[in-house]
Amino acid sequence: MLLCAAFFTLHSSLLTLSAQDKPFKGVIINKANDVFMRINLYEDDIKIPGQEILGNTYGYIKKNTDSRVWIIIGVTMDEKHNKALLEMVNDYGSEDLNAELSIQPDSTYLLRQLQGSTIKMAGNGKWIKLPKEMKFIKK
C-alpha cells in the first residue's frame, strides 16, 4: 500500500512537471478582443472543431462568436527565450501571416503579428482587425 501511495505521488509530480515544462500547450485567452488560442506548439495534434477535415494542426486563434479561425501551420520554437515564431493562415487559405508568441516575465503571453496579413474576425456584421499585439492569459 505504501508503495502504491509513493508511485501515485511520484506519478502526480511528473504530470505536474510535464505541464509546467510545456508552457506552449493549452488554451490562452484575450478577454478584451473576445478571442482565444488553443495551442500545442510542440506537436501538431489539435483538430479544429467543425473543421476536422483539415487534419492536425499546432493550434488556432478564434473569436468566441465566429466560426472562422486562423490556423497555426508552422512553428519554430525558441524555448531558451520563451518564444515561438508562428506561420498562420486563415481557414479559407486566402491570407497568411507570421507572428511571434512569447511568454512575458509576468506569465502572460504576447502575440505579435510580424508580417503578412492582419488577423481579421467577424463581429457585429463586419470584419474587425485585431490589434497587432495582444496579451493573453492561460485559462
Secondary structure, DSSP 8 states (H G I E B T S, - for coil): -HHHHHHHHHHHHHHHHHHHT-TTEEEEEETTTTEEEEEETTS--B--TT-GGG--BSEEEEETT-S-EEEEEEEEEEGGGTEEEEEEEETTSS-EEEEEEEE-TTS-EEEEEEEES--EEEETTEEEE--SEEEEEE-
